[in-house]
């Protein structure tokens, strides 16, 4: 694996992680603000707030999943296994990692896994 590429990817992962953590913190604060007034609002306000909470929860889950993928990729970089397919052990092409930097499988193994999970 090209060391310069690894450094670039690592910096990008760290920056993305910072952004996601900041976003999750902001959503957490928004959630706290929404939960407080629910008991005192009318039915429309309560329904609107409940919808906002559901949206924030869904977005938070998506961010949490992305954070998990980023942390796993950073762990693989630190362990020296980044860029290797977890299934067959072959090197994942740089083109794939450029498009999907947290990929854990090469295209053939990922395709096989998708077919199996259908």
Secondary structure, 3 states (H helix, E strand, C coil): CCHHHHHHHHHHHHHHHHHHHHHHHHHHHHHHHHHHHHHHCCHHHHHHHHHHHHHHHHHHHHHHHHHHHHHHHHHHHHHCCCCECCCCCCECCHHHHHHCCCCCCCHHHHHHHHHHCC
